[in-house]
């Protein structure tokens, strides 16, 4: 990908605030545009269509999610070993493959077009690791990661609103809507990837404060897992549950809003996601000011726990008719993303910094993601095959209550495990930088 010397030089000389704003915004723009190739199809209802006794939209969501999950398993190695000079070209190639699959999805009649959503999901699953690799290991990674991560919230609602508008305002057919929405975002994503490629690598000061980031081979990945296995199991289990709930809310939001009486309101997707986005970026960005890596790591546990509490309480209030649908969806979105976002941009970033383990966030994030999306597929299949006679809004509300309670327990145990781990390592008189754990300075 082409370098623009004057931009790169100015970024190298820029202050931390200017650099952070630039990197955050271009990363946000890149990942937001990616969502235009992934999420618009979920704004369609595909009403009355089924195949082999399974709702056609469920087939589509499962197909894409399976592709996304398979991508995460593949990405454990692909992202962990990725060299910097190949990142931008890889992003554009993956987007092109995904967009081509949406064209084939539109051309090939249902249900034979279902596999093209699998092809669509597979390349897109690797985009996050490539984009975040430009941001990790820096003094202000929390802020940049928070801005990047609100694209999960804002962009999902925004591109679904765009997709829904092409149906309602332009008369685009539901099967063509995903491709047309992608077409709208092709030029913007080219521009943002070009700007992303101008970001220089972390400085010596960044490496001193946050630990050097490097590709990881098979043996290095195995040693990392062994070093933190009990804690990682607790964190990944919590993340799997957050991913399942987040995917239900995201993929079936059109169905949930229809149940709640807002099916013909295209702007409802953005209406609830903008306040959630603003809330999340304020909460996550405040962690930039916590310089002590251990304290920030523990605060991340607390934020996730509070997110589960908000999701639980708001759902109980909604079921008791004390708050309305818009407030409920907004508060559950805030709660779920208070849990989901730290895992995607900060949690493992601080874990590496706390224990001074030379590695990269992409590896462990893709381990977590692979199980998260696999869990999401299993829940959707279970709901269909057990023939649950409840609406998506009822299913979502019931799942929120059970998962939030379990999530609170898991995160409390995780915080205790890593506290004890930190104390043990802190008292270790023979720490080793590479291959073994070492306490943060």
N, C-alpha and C positions, 0 to 999 in steps of 0.2 A: 504494500500500500504506500502511496506517495507521501513523503514527508514534506512539510511546508516549513523551511528553515526559520523564517522570521517568527512564526508562532512558537515553534519548539524552543527557540532561543529566549523568547520573552517569558515562556513558562518556567524555564530553568532559572531565570533571574527574578521571577515574581515572588512576592511575599506569600506566606502560607495561606492567608485569606483569599487572595486573588486566585492562586493556584487551585485551592479547594473548591471555590465557586465554579471555576471553569470545568474542572474534572467532574464535579458532581452533576452539572447541568448537561454536559455532553453524554455522560454515562446514562443519565435519566432519559435523555432524548433517544439514545440508541435503543435502550431496552423498551421504552414506550412504543417505539415503532415496531419492534419485534412482536409486541402484543397484537398488532394489527394483522399478523399472519397466523396467530394462534387462537384468539378468543372470540372474534366476531360471530362464528357459527353458533355459539351458545345463546345469542340473542334471538335466534329463530326458534320456533316452537315445533315445527314439523308435525303438526297435529294430525292424529288419526293414522300415522304411519307406524307399522311394526313389522318385525321379521323374526320368524321362528319363535313367536310368542314374546319377544322382547321389544319394547318401545324403540323405534328407530333412532331417536335422539340419544337414548342410553347407549345404543350400539356405537354411535359417533363419539360420544364422550369417552366410552371405554376404549375405543380404538385409538383415539388420540392420546389418552392417558397412558395406555400400554406402550405406545411409541415413546412418550415422554419418559416413562419409567425405565424402559430399555435403554434409552439414551443416558439416563443417570448412571446405570450400571456400567455402560461403556465409558461414560465420562470419568469414572473413578480413575481410570488409567489415562484416558485422553487428556483430561484437564490437568491432572497431576504432573504429567510429563511435557505439557505444552511449552514450546519455546516462544519467547516474546515476539520475534520477527514474523511469525506465522499467524498471529491472532486476528488482525484486521481482515486479511484475505479469507481466513476460515469463517469469520462471521458472515461475510457477504455470500460465500459459497453455500453456507447452511441456509441462509434466508432464501436464496434462489431455488434450492431444492424444495423447501417448504412451500414457496409460492407456486411452483410448478405443480405440486401435488394438489393444491387448491383448484387449479385450472382443470386437472383431470377429475377431481371431485365434482366439478360443475358439469363436465361433459358426459361422464359415464353415469347412466341411470342408477337410481337406488334399486336394490340394496348393494349393487356391485361396486358402488363407489365408497363403501365403508372402509376398505383397506387403505385408501388414500389419506384418511385422517391419521392412520398409524404412521405413514410415511411423512406426513406433515409434522407430527409431534416429535419424531426422532431427532431431526437436526436442530429443532428449536430448543430441545432440552439441554444443549451444550452452550447456548448463547450466554447464559448467566455467568458461568465460570470464566468465559473469555472476557466478558465485560468487567467483572469484578477484579480480575487479575490486574487491571490497570490501576485499581484503587487500593488494594490491600497493602498492609505493612507500612502505613504512613501515619504521621502524627494526628491527622484529622480524618482517618478512615471512617470513624463513627458518623461524622457529618456527611461525608461523601456517600457512604453506604446507606445512610438513612434516606438521602435524596434519591439514590438509585432504587431503593426498595419501595418507596412510595409509588413507583411506577407499577408495582404489583397491584396497588389499590386503585390509584387514579386511572391508569391507562386501561385496565380491564374494563372499568365502567365506561370510560371515554370511547374506546373502540367499539364496544357493544352498542353505545348510543349512535355512533357513526354507522355501524352496520344496520341497526334497526331503522335509521333514517333512510338508508338507501332502499329499504323495502317499503316503508310508509310513504316517502316523498318522491322517490324516483321510480318506484314500481319494479325494482330489481327482484328477481325470483330468489327464494330462500337458498337454493343450491348454488346460485351464482354470487350471492352476497359476500361470502368470505373472500373470493378472488377479487371482486371489485373493491372491497375495503382495503385489501393488500395493495392494489394498484394505486390507491390514493396516497399510500405511505412509502412507495418505492423511492422517490427522489429524496424525501426527508431522511430516510435511513442511510442512504449513500453519503449525504452530507455529514450526518452525525458520526458515522464510522470514520470518515476522513479526519474529522476533528478529534475523535478519540485517539487516533493513532499518533497524534502530536504530543501526547502526555509522556513526559520523560520518566525514567525509572526512579524508584525511591532514593532519596539522598542518604548520605552517611548518617545524618542526624536521625532520619526516619528509622534506619536499621538499628541504631543505638537504642532508641526508645521502644521499638516494636518487634525487633528480631528480624534477621535477614530472611527473605522468602526465596525459595528455590524449588525447582522441579524435584519430584520424589520418585525413585524407582521402586520396584516391587518390595525389596527388603526394607527400605525406609518406611514404606507405607505399613508393612506388617509390624515393625517395631513401634510405630506411633500408636497403632491400635492396641497393642499389648500394654503399652505404658499407661493408658487411660481407660481400659476396657469397661470396668464396672460403671464409671461415670458416663462414658459414651453411650452405653446401653440405656441408661436412664434418660439422657438427653434425647437420644434418637427416638425412644418410645414416645416421649412427650411431643416431639416434632412430627412423628407419624400421625398422631391424633389431631394435631393442629392442621396438618396438611389435608387430612380427610375432611374436616369441617370446613376449612377454607375452600376446598375444591367443590364441596356441595353448594356452598353459598355462591361461589363464582360460576360454576358450570350450569347450575340450575336456578340462577337468580331470576331469569325470565319466568320460569315456572312458579317460583316462590312468589314473585310479585303478582303473577296472574291469580294465584290463590288468594292473595291479600287484597285484590281488587284494583291493581295498578297495571294491568296487562297492556293497556293501550298508551301508556305514558313512556315514550322513548327516553326522556330526560331523567327518569327516576334513577337510572343506573349511576349517572354522574352526581345527582343531587345528594345521595347518601355517601358517595365515596370521597368527595372533596373535603368535607369536615374531618373524615377519618384520616385522609392523607395529611392534612395540616396538623392534626393532633399527634400523629405518629412522628412526623419530622421534628416537631418541637421536643417530644420526649426523647427520641434517639439522639438528636443533636446535642442535648444537654450533657450527654456522656463524654463529649469531647473535652469538657472541662475537668473530668475526673482523670487525673494523670496517673494515679496509682492503678496499675493493671489489675491487681487482685480485687481492690474495692470495686472497680468497674465491672469485673466479672461477676461478683456477688450481686451487684445492682441489676445486672442483666437477669439473674435468677428471679429477683424480686419483681422486675417489670413483667416477666412472663407469668408469674403467679398472679399478679394484679390483673393481667389480661384475662386469665381464666376466671377470676372472681367477677370481673365486669360482664363477661359473656354469660356466666351463670346467673347472676342477680338480674340482669336485664331480661333474660328469658323467663325467669320466674315471675317478674313483674308483668311481662307481656301476657303470659298464660293466665295471670290473675286479672287481666284487662285494666291494669293501672297505667300502661303506656301503649301508644298506638304502633302500627306496623313500621312507619318511617323511623321513629325513634328506636324501635327494637332492632331493625336492620342496621341502623347507624351504630348503635352501641355494641351489638355483637360483632360488627366489622371492626370497631375500635379494639375490643377485647381480643379477638382472634389475631389481629395484626400486631397487637402489643406482644403476643407470643411468637407469632410467625416471623416477623421482621427481624428481631434480634438474631435468630438462628441464621438468617440469610445474609447478614452483613456484619454482625458485631460479636456474637457469642464465641464463635470459633476463632475469630480474629484476636480477641482478648485471651482466650485459652492458650494460644500459641505464645502470646506476649508474656503471660504470667509465668509460664514454665520454660521460656526461652528455648523453645524447640524449633530448630531450623526446619521449616516445612512450608506448606501453603494451605490456605483456607479451602481452595477448590476441591482438594482431595476429600477431606472429611465432610464437606458440605454435600458432595455428590454421593458419599456413602449414606448420609441421612436422607437425601432426596430420593435415592433409589428405593428405599424402603417406604418412604412417605407416599410416593405415587403408586407403588404396588399395593399398599394398604387402601388407598383411595379406590382403586379398581375392585378390590375384594369387597369393599363395603357396597359399591354400586351393584355388583353381581348378586351379593347376598340379598339386598333389598328387592331386586327383581325376582330372583328364583324362590324366595320365601313368600313372594306374592303379598307383600304387606299392603293392606287396604287403607293406607293413609296417604295424605297429600305430601308433596315435597316440603311444604312449610311445617307441617306437623312432624315429619321425620327429622327435619333440621332442628326444630326446637327440642325434641326429645333427645337427640344425639348430643346437643349442646350441654344439657344438664349432666348426663352421665360422663361425658368426656372431660368436662371442666373439673368435676370432682376428682377424677383419676389424675388429671394433669397437675392439679395442685399438690397432691401427695407425691408424685414422682419428682417434681421440681424441688420440693422441700428436701427429699432424700438426696437428690443430686447436689444441692448446696452443701449439705453435711459431708458428703463424700469428698468433694473438691476442697472443702475447708480442711479436712483431715489430711488430704493429699498435699496441700500446700504446707501445712505444719510439718509433715514428715520430710518433705524435700528441703524445707527451710533449715531443718536440723541436720541434714545430710552434709557431712564434711567432704564428700568426694563426688560432687556433681560433674557430669560430663556434658559438654555442649552438643555433640553430635551422637545420635543414637540412643541417648539416655536423657532423662528429664533433668532440667536445671531450673532452679527458682529464678524468678525475675528479680532484677536489681531493684 
